[in-house]
């Protein structure tokens, strides 16, 4: 289990460093899509950490879920923008709620294992 929890944490660290130290910039036009994609990615990462702590983590499910959730969230934000519906706000609320839920369950799992 300890080896499995490093996979999502390594991915977050590598992705952050790759973007932060990059010399490329992105047009502000893409900011809403990127923000939703990042939230979807964080949701998948928190879910992966939670699954690892519960002993249910599998690489294939994590990688496919990460990619599909991220692309689908950005695509839905783009479609909402094209039809004039502000889906971005709904996605932020939904993904934010899932992230906080996963973080609370991660905290509970860690505290339960620490006191056992």
Secondary structure, DSSP 8 states (H G I E B T S, - for coil): -HHHHHHHHHHHHHHHHHHHT------GGGHHHHHHHHHHHHHHHHHHHHHHHHT---HHHHHHHHHHHHHHHHHHHHHHHHHT--HHHHHHHHHHHHHHHHHHHHHHHHHHHHH-
